[in-house]
């Protein structure tokens, strides 16, 4: 049984990665319904939370059906990170996660996210401050290092464990790599094999199929896997992996009706969370992913992303079902 503090996650948990503008409550709802064991909010700016910025505060929204759920924070100031940890704790998550992995310029160039990989003493000090600011378990998500010459994750893992984190997720790329090239899980495996490491080690990067999840589980020995981009438009991946690990057989691919049902449920959650206008606009980024691979889908997508009526969108989804049902029968 893999545990983070007192949170039991099963024998080989599958985690949903925190993704900006993706892993909001409606997206998390469909992933939870399809087998995600632990989920995180979108990453939240500590500066925004301290300023009471509406976007940052809204990201604190969590719901009982999501548990266990972690709030992920990022920032460049130790003091601000400690203060926003206290605010996030009051929102009632099951754990607090620190983002030391985000590679995008808007984050890293401000001294947050993956930028801390260039200043390990500050990373350790910041983590210690966060651990002391909450009674909840604190976890960390990071990368192998800043670049190929500074792949210091083995040392980082020991130092973060020593000051109190209770799980570590490692993305198998450096910051310089961004999301290019293949993720290198060999260093993740070395961290897991280190006899000093007692906390769960989760691997992240490039797992996009059940067979790859099994291969990485057996080859690298991690305690669980975090899945990000592969779940966008395809929340079924969690249950597909679980089934394959348990039986060695594949679940059938989702039918066109199943795609539509989950897409419609996602839209319903989105409208309930953000209101009809906000929820409809928010969903536009997801349609292409839910219906990826369908021939001649562009006219339907145009209707989905231009309609401002929930009823009209549902009518379009029904037409999609009728149009493609023969192909996916």
MARMIKOL-726597 format. One record per residue: x, y, z of N, C-alpha, C in turn. Coordinates in steps of 0.001 Angstrom, whole numbers, padded with zeros to 6 digits, always signed. Each point is the difference from the previous one (the first is absolute). Layout:
XYZXYZXYZ...
//
This chain:
+000840-001206+000000-000840+001206+000000+000872+001253+000000-000162+000850-000995+000717+001271-000072-000765+001031+000816+000719+000696+000879-000630+000999+000854+000771+001312-000046-000726+001100+000018+000579+001330+000205-000560+000482+001325+000827+000012+001023-000521+000245+001335-000960-001120+000345-001235+000373+000328-001027-001001+000293-000925-000269-001181+000334+000555-001168-000840-000156-001184+000393-001291-000713-000921-000945-000056+000251-001268-000675-000412+000104-001463+000914-000410-000886-000206+000198-001434-000038-001297-000801+000017-001150+000661+000015-001251-000727+001415-000481-000254+000116-001115-000715+001308-000629-000169+000860+000664-001066-000625+000614-001001+000751+000695-001050-000861+001146-000519-000002+001126+000710-000924+001082-000341+000346+000707-001305-001058+000482-000642+000114+000816-001200-000445+001408+000351+000875+000968-000205-000233+001374+000389-000299+000844-001235-000913+000932+000144-000257+000979-001050+000890+001209+000241+000798+000354-000995+000924+001125+000145-000751+001324+000065+000527+000944+000764-000551+001357-000045+000392+000663-001315-000995+000499-000732+000259+000628-001300-000757+001310-000088+000720+001065-000264-000606+001326-000093-001043+000030-001116-001159+000582+000306-001114+000133-000938-000566-001346-000448+000324-001064+000700-000541-001319-000340-000619-000667+001226+000799-000186+001062-000459-000831+001122-000831+000795+001004-001083+000584-000515-000957+000696+000861-001005-001031+000541-000912+000401+000879-000926-000980+000577-000805-000812-001010-000518+000590-001103-000741-000836-000951+000865-001088-000640+001228+000343-000383+000903-001001-000575+000359-001054+001036+000258+000444+001220+000319-000962+001060-001165-000944+000260-001216+000498-000132-001173-000849+000252-000046-001183-000959+000251+000242-001294-000077-001108-000950+001200-000936+000156+001149+000530+000426+001159-000859+000235-000215-000869+001238-000574+000579+001048-000297-000773+001207-000980-001119-000311-001023+000305-000789-001002-000998-000354+000590-001129-000838+001154+000266-000613+000632-000992-000862+001296-000547+000571+000171+000110+001343+001052-000772+000636+001190+000722+000578+000060+001325-000073+001136+000713+000593-000019-000175+001521+001160-000339+000592+000067-000272+001440+000311+001242+000827+000771+000916-000556+000366+001236+000693+000089+001097-001034-000603+001147+000316-000023+001107-000951+000492+001268+000678+000400+000941-000843+000482+001288+000481-000733+001123-000724-000121+001123+000670-000531+001197-000642+000970+000475-001070-000463+000921-000839+000942+000758-000814+000994+000668+000951+001222+000246-000476+000933+000640+000924-000407+001445+000259+000152+000379+001260-000512+001283+000485+001161+000907+000384-000022+001213-000490+001036+000979+000308-000110+000458+001450+001098-000119+000729-000010+000463+001383-000233+001505+000068+000593+000742-000938-000200+001449-000029-001457+000339-000267-000624-000736-000945-001403+000244-000305-000897-000305+001178+000324-001060+000728-000821-000388+001146+000117+001032+001116+001198+000488+000219+000202+001023+001031-000742+001284-000360-000012+000341-001296-000697+001214-000456-001505-000205-000083-000452-001240+000244-001422-000331-000093-000507+000135-001428+000884-000266-000970-000389+000061-001408-001082-001043-000278-001033+000421-000717-001180-000854-000188+000350-001333-000650+000872+000024-001019+000334-001235-000706+000705-000986+000931+000904+000520+000817+000718-000884+000924-000931-000553+001067-000873+000840+000530-000918-000439+001052-000963-001064-000530-000488+000196-001239-000944-000970-000564+000643-001378-000150+001311-000030-000219+000691-001284-000149+000043-000791+001303-000367+000634+001104-000065-000710+001277-001259-000849+000122-000932+000163-000940-001254-000757+000078+000277-001499-000077-000421-000720+001022+000092-001455-000007-001331-000573+000486-000269-001248-000378-001280-000619+000303+000234-001376+000610-000954-000456+000783+000176-001247+000740+000250-001195-000918-000655-000015-001159+000157-001156-000894+001418-000099-000571+000792+001060+000140+001355-000008-000561+001029-000670+000910-000319-000185+001248+001020-000447+000953+000530-001393-000325+001328-000173+000262+000935+000993+000529+000437+001005-001070+000135+001257+000433+000321+001097-000909+001093+000857+000616+000957+000405-000815+001077+000867+000462-000076+001361-000660+000356+001037+000731+000129+001344-000565+001472+000231-000313+000283+000360-001252+001398+000231-000385+000300+001498-000055+001102+000380+000624+000409+001396+000111+001348+000218-000675+000208+001213-000507+001321+000372-000495+000277+001449+000355+001276+000321+000111+000377+001366+000318+001500+000132+000109+000459+001240+000129+001439+000264+000079+000427+000516+001370-000954+000386+000836+000299+000549+001321-000309-001037+001076+000959-000263+000839-000195-000969+001084-001120+000459+000925+000018+001263+000369-001001+000519+000927-001402-000066-000601-000114+000359-001263-001304-000035-000660-000510-001427-000140+000884-000926-000317-000403-001407-000110-000512-000528+001346+000652+000388+001079-000465-000439+001318-001380+000583+000304-000189+001281-000309-001290+000642+000270-001120-000601-000841+000273-000245-001281-001059-000532-000854-000286-001462+000344+000969-000697+000568-000254-001360+000472-001050+000005+001093+000062+000989+000896-001001+000109+001056-001386+000247-000588-000060+000837-001046-001282+000285-000657-000525-001261-000684+000882-000697-000727-000408-001204-000718-000459-001093+000963+000647-000095+001144-000377-001005+001000-001436+000207+000461-000410+001249+000128-001356+000313+000447-001063-000424-001015+000401-000213-001253-000953-000443-001029-000357-001473+000167+000736-000730+000852-000355-001367+000332+000458-001093-000949+001173+000150-000649+000489-001105-000830+000536-001130+000875+000422-001076-000643+000597-001118+000727+001517+000144+000100+000580+000791-000896+001439+000239+000060+000338+001279-000750+001226+000464+000216+000539+001164-000706+001167-000467-000856+000024+000423-001259+001086-000358-000904+000723+001263-000452+001320-000093-000113+000802+001138-000455+000488-000280-001412-000191+000983-000873+000420-000136-001390+001423+000535-000166+000946-000922-000203+001361+000362-000370+000327-000542-001386-001043-000179-000815+000218-000617-001296-000476+000792-001196-000885+000995+000204-000561+000721-001140+001103+000715-000775+000127-000287-001319+001110+000562-000758-000321+001279-000764-001278+000412-000036-000370+001104-000880+000629+001309+000469+000282+000885-000950+000731+001229+000300-000724+000870+001016-001339+000071-000123-000754+000879+000897+000182-000384+001460+000350-001265+000260+000208-000480+001364+001488-000037+000337+000774-000711-000828+001416-000214+000307+000810+001288-000017-000341+000913-000892+000772+001241-000088-000315+000965+001138-000992-000348+000798-000313+000798+001195+000552-000654+001262+000833-001019-000195+000646-000642+001145-000821-001069+000670-001077-000455-000661-000873-001021+000577+000060-001268-000842-000775-001018+000392-000044-001235-000768+001376-000627-000146+000351-000359-001231+001265-000675-000264+001212+000885+000273-000187+001304+000129+001126+000894+000291+000706-000375+001296-000748-000575+000944+000603-000371+001285+001026-001112-000154-000011-000701-001139+001013-001024-000258+001385+000601-000154+000055+001322-000163+001290+000698-000079+000463+000509+001363-000839-000168+001006+000341+000491+001340-000542-001001+001023+000689-001107+000138-000478-001086+000860-000101+000430+001471+000957+000770+000542-000170+000448+001384-001300+000783+000208-000354+000854-000971-001260+000732+000122-001188-000949-000118+000087-000986-000894-001061-000995-000121-000217-000715+001326+001078-000401+000642-000100-000700+001280-000603+000912+001061+000450+001247+000040-000524+000941+000987-001489+000273-000227-000384+000148-001263-001403+000250-000323-000860-001201+000389+000469-001189-000315-000748-001205+000339-000166-000140+001506+001062+000280+000730-000059-000061+001453-001043+000969+000548-000050+001207-000580-000972+000997+000447-001430-000460-000264-000215-000643-001144-001337-000496-000336-000391-001133+000944+000917-000922+000257-000276-001111+000912-000405+000521+001377+000683+001036+000460-000287+000553+001321-001297+000806+000040-000488+000418-001186-001179+000871-000049-001316-000767-000061+000054-001334-000053-001233-000774-000118+000097-001290+000801-001166-000496+000421-000044-001305+000649-000200-001115-001020-000231+000370-001263-000263-000978-001044+001304-000592-000545-000055-001193-000603+001186-000514-000684+000411+000942-001125+001287+000175-000175+000538+000830-001080+000745-000901-000981-000305+000161-001275+000679-000736-001057+000626+000987-000970+000861-000509-000875+000709+000848-000956-000046-000641-001377-000151+000839-001030+000167-000434-001387+001139+000809-000605+000957-000694-000596+001140+000692-000566+000520-000752-001217+001160+000431-000499+000631-000607-001170+001373-000549+000357+000657-000591-000980+001318-000599+000243+001043+001031+000370-000168+001202-000500+000955+001086+000231-000296+001118-000968+000831+001043+000033-000212+001127-000914+000400-000359-001426+001173-000634-000167+000476-000414-001314+000820-001277+000144+000594-000442-001086+000721-001272+000024+001192+000004+000953+000538+001175+000282+001176+000069+000884-000372+000126+001473-001297+000125+000281-000422+000174+001399-001145-000945+000359+000123-001243-000392-001027-000981+000363+000260-000472+001436-000523+000795+000933+000321-000187+001420-001143-000612+000796-000899-000700-000666-001211-000460+000659+000286-000985+001132+001074-000773-000085+000288-000955+001071+000303+000729+001308+000804+001035-000085+000304+000799+001190-001234+000768+000470-000733+000558-000946-001208+000762+000334-000998-000873+000755-000198-001224-000470-000969-000899+000635+000362-000254+001456+001258-000265+000269+000420-000251+001383-000211+001227+000872+000377+001159-000507-000100+001216+000806-001454+000380+000271-000868-000190-000991-001413+000327+000219-000656-000993+000948+000351-001264-000113-000526-000988+000942+000443+000335+001421+001242+000428+000140+000543+000269+001337-000704+001156+000704-000586+000916-000770-000681+001122+000657-001517-000170+000005-000479-001218-000370-001383-000311+000333-000998-000254-001095+000386+000027-001298-001025-000317-001000-000358-001477+000096-001211-000330-000442-000491-001362+000184-000236-000757-001303+000321+000615-001131+000011-000686-001293+000652+000930-001004+000561-000591-001058+000692+000784-001023-000396-000526-001372-000439+000909-000871-000260-000345-001392+001097+000611-000861+000579-000815-000869+001117+000447-000832-000387-000119-001468+000038+001133-000692-000164-000002-001457+001364-000279-000622+000051-000959-000910+001281-000479-000504+000645+000852-001064-000109+001313+000113+000684+000928-000901+000608+001127+000820+000941+000713-000604+000531+001216+000613-000883+001176-000388+000253+001139+000638-000757+001198-000370+000333+000411-001431+001266-000094-000382+000407+000413-001338-000721-000827-001070-000251-001262+000285-000713-000856-000949-001443+000418-000200-000575+000715+000980-001432+000286-000030-000766-001325-000104-000734-000214-001104-000716-001259-000197+000514-000745-001238+001214+000352-000431+000561-000598-001214+000828-001238+000335+000184-000841-001019+000792-001201+000188-000704-001003+000909+000650-001105+000251-000571-001027+000862+000340+000273+001461-000947-000305+000864+000266+000089+001439+000986-001097+000396+000977+000352+000839+001013-000938+000466-000389-000499+001387-000513-001222+000058-000450-000562+001265+001121-000680+000780+001206-000078-000587+001079-000711+000694+000382+000697+001300+000028+001334-000020+000323+000734+001232-001142-000096+001014-001237-000051-000496-001128-000207+000915+000181-001329+000721+000402-001013-000748+000222-001319+000579+001121+000020+001039+001060+000770-000276+001107+000086+000964-000457+000606+001313-000873+001004-000082-000539+000594+001226-000796-001051+000777-000842-000735-000708-000821-001017+000664+000867-001089+000629+001101-000361-000649+000865-001073+000492+000915+000432+001143+000106+001291+000232+000855+000515+001075-000516-000515+001347+000814-000755+000753-000487-000559+001276-000373+001063+001028+000484+001240-000188-000353+001072+000933-001414+000520-000236-000517-000213-001191-001310+000544-000343-001105-000920+000507-000853+000540+000861-001100-000768+000591-001369+000479-000473-000064+001190-000578-001284+000541-000437-000368-000554-001372-001286+000024-000369-000403-000447-001341+000632+000869-001090+000432-000653-001077+000546+000687-001165-000897-000305-001193-000568+001056-000565-000871-000128-001160+000719+000503-001240-000156-000724-001105+000612+000401-001259-000999+000691-000901+000518+000927-000817-000852+000787-000898+000756+000253-001307-000738-000127-001101+000585+000297-001290-000160-001125-001006-000758+000248-001055-000112-000875-001166-000871-001239+000195-000616-000194+001159-000862-001174+000170-001346+000323-000643-000255-000654-001140-001210+000299-000754-000754-001246-000438+000319-001153+000602-000688-001236-000366+000131-001010+001131-000903-000958+000075+000096-001029+001040+001290-000804-000064+000439-000385-001204+001211-000822-000070+001230+000769+000451+000019+001322-000283+001150+000791+000443-000024+000158+001524-001180+000126+000583-000099+000078+001459+000546-001271+000639-000351-001162-000558+000516-001256+000532+001506-000095-000174+000483+000386-001178+001442-000041-000257+000764+000877+000988-000478+001219+000214+000705+000923+000889-000109-000448+001454-001137-000550+000374-000178-000528+001362+001029-001092+000275+000129-000935-000918+000898-001132+000214+001461+000381-000175+000277+000873-000935+001390+000336-000320+000607+000987+000990-000806+000931+000498+000548+001083+000813-000420-000056+001464-000948-000849+000355-000306-000262+001396-000642+001120+000780-000604+000974-000687-000625+001125+000697-001225-000465+000779-000427+000833+000941-001159-000328+000841-001319+000291-000683+000036+000803-001051-001201+000362-000730+000393+000895-001157-000979+000356-000804+000257+000794-001202-000930+001201-000014+000556+001155-000363-000811+001197-000213-000212+000181-001500-001247+000226-000381-000361+000148-001404-000530+001403-000232+000515+000653-001034-000415+001353-000313-000683+000089-001350+000795+000330-001023-000573+000289-001313-000802-001162-000583+000383-001236+000321-000705-001159-000559-001437-000106+000480-000329+000692+001094-001371-000050+000527-000897+001073-000604+000577+000954-000707-000797+001088-000570-000855-000551-001138-001311+000052+000177-000901-000563-000990-000091-001506+000049+000741-000619+000932-000011-001462+000093+000132-000442+001454-000993+000343+000836+000067-000380+001416-000071-001506+000218-000407-000734-001012-000085-001462+000095+001370-000644+000248+001070+000748-000220+001335-000599+000100+000266-000578+001385-000574+000592+001042+000253-000491+001359-000561-001416+000191-001265-000191-000337-000584-001330+000140+000602-000996-000986+000384+000476-001176+000631-000891-000974+001326-000534+000545+000778+000878+000613+001271-000438+000585-000244-000968+001145-000936+000335+000886-000284-000879+001137-000424-001391-000471-000852-000047-000999-000472-001282-000514+001159-000798-000602+000861+000675-000739+001118-000686-000638+000993-000523+001033+000266+000803+001037+000913-000451+001044-000566-001210+000747-001314-000035+000144-000631-001084+000756-000196-001268-000814-000243+000148-001306-000396-001158-000802+000908-000297-001181+000795+000994-000411+000811-000182-001204-000795+000121-001280-001242+000425+000095-000845+000172-001186-000470+001444-000098-000357+000396-001207-000435+001370-000240-001507+000128+000127-000436+001082+000600-001410+000348-000068-000323+000485-001414-001219-000189-000468-000369+000546-001313+000133+001522+000007+000388+000562-001122+000059+001460-000116-001396+000580+000187-000103+001211+000533-001328+000589+000202-000745+000144-001320-001267-000323+000028-000848+000172-001181-000258+001484-000218-000551+000315-001156-000338+001395-000259-001017+000502+001018-000939-000870+000418-000993+000420+000990+000662+000250+001350+000980-000814+000364+000718+000225+001258+000794+001306-000045+000590+000288-001129+000707+001287-000142-000968+001159+000216-001157-000120-000629-000990+001077+000101-000523+000116+001423-000267-001118+000642-000539+000028+001365+000976+000672+000966+001283-000333-000114+000984+000595+000905+000217+001472-000344+000036+000317-001281+000120+001404-000406-001183+000807+000528-001195-000552-000115-001197+000701+000484+000036+000160+001520+000467-001035+000701+000118+000104+001460+001018+001078+000380+001098+000054-000737+001027+001023+000222-000610+001392-000193-000767+000168-001072-000655+001280-000257-000972+000359+001118-000773-000970+000466-000955+000258+001084+000717+000478+001261+001088-000681+000363+000784+000423+001162+000520+001425-000206+000483+000268-001215+000593+001301-000284-001029+001118+000160-001213-000231-000485-001053+001010+000106-000428+000181+001452-000095-001103+000749-000370+000123+001415+001071+000764+000778+001242-000132-000397+001098+000640+000739+000183+001462-000392-000105+000306-001292+000305+001351-000472-001201+000752-000551-001167-000603+000050-001151+000624-000636-000029-000357-001481-001149+000254-000653-000147-000460-001382+001015+000637-000935+000169+001311+000053+000934+000659-000919+001432-000461+000262+000436+000085+001237+001373-000380+000332+000275-001466-000253-000971-000854+000348+000188-001431-000184+000084-000396-001458-000823+000620-000835+000020-000302-001437+001318+000447-000622+000454+001185+000345+001267+000493-000547+001167-000881+000460-000023-000395+001261+001079-000824+000547+000091-001343-000717-001118-000557-000416-000011-001323-000628+000560-000002-001413+000097+001143-000615+000395+000035-001408+001373-000617-000245+000874+000093+000994+001345-000547-000163+000008-001529-000005-001116-000625+000387-000006-001451+000187-000616-000799-001147-000814+000618-000834-000753-000782-000989+000902-000764-000966+001022+000665-000516+000887-000678-000952+000651-001224+000616+000285+000068+001294+000640-001132+000671-000972-001158+000208-001238+000304+000370-000972-001071+000208-000295-000746-001305+000078+000712-001107-000382-000625-001275+001185-000129-000947+001170-000097+000596+001228-000167-000782-000092-001247-000875+000398+000139-001250+000046-001146-000897-001251-000204-000843-001042+000757+000241-001208-000147-000805+000178+000710-001341-000289-000696-001067+000113+000600-001332-001086+001053-000212+000389+001055-000687-000949+001049-000401-000748+000593+001194+000730+000211+001103-000654+000500+001220-000074+001530+000046+000737+000677-000857+000129+001460+000093-001336+000744+000018-000970-000344-000841-001277+000741+000066-000691-000130+001359+000078-001197+000595-000591-000177+001327+000763+000820+001042+001339-000010-000086+000797+000758+000963-000336+001492-000090-000170+000500-001226-000339+001418-000187-001297+000346+000716-000975-000867-000112-001269+000238+000682+000162-000052+001515+000797-000963+000481+000197-000133+001445+000675+001230+000595+000987+000548-000698+000778+001100+000582-000600+001372-000276-001059+000058-000804-000636+001297-000253-001350+000140+000698-000582-001104+000399-001302+000057+000661+000141+000547+001419-000969+000802+000412-000032+000516+001365-001194-000537+000773-000601-001060-000513-001169-000590+000650+000307-001441+000378-000245-000333+001268+000185-001374+000458-000879-000954-000815-001233+000409-000256-000921-000841-000750+000503-000250-001421+000526+001037-000648+000514-000168-001359+001205-000927-000031+000868+000130+000981+001173-000873+000049-000434-001448+000180-000979-000238+000862-000481-001363+000198-000614-000546-001285-000714+000846-000748-000557-000434-001282+001110-000383-000969+001080+000774-000005+001136-000322-000870+000639-001312+000411+000145-000220+001300+000561-001263+000482-000879-001183-000432-001315+000182+000046-000901-001061-000436+000169-000283-001499+000202+001059-000778+000227-000184-001439+001317-000723-000261+001009+000307+000797+001282-000698-000137-000190-001490+000244-000786-000344+001007-000260-001410+000307-000661-000691-001188-001008+000649-000584-000703-000597-001131+000912-000129-001218+000846+001004-000216+000852+000028-001188+001075-001078+000047+000577-000229+001200+001155-000900+000092-000331-001373+000591-001262-000236+000357-000313-001240+000697+000305-001231-000855-000165+000076-001282+000303-001150-000860+001478-000309+000025+000822+001043-000094+001460-000185-000012+000497-000621+001291-000634+000334+001129+000481-000467+001291-000911-001066+000596-000826-000596-000808-000919-001028+000495+000768-001239+000470
//
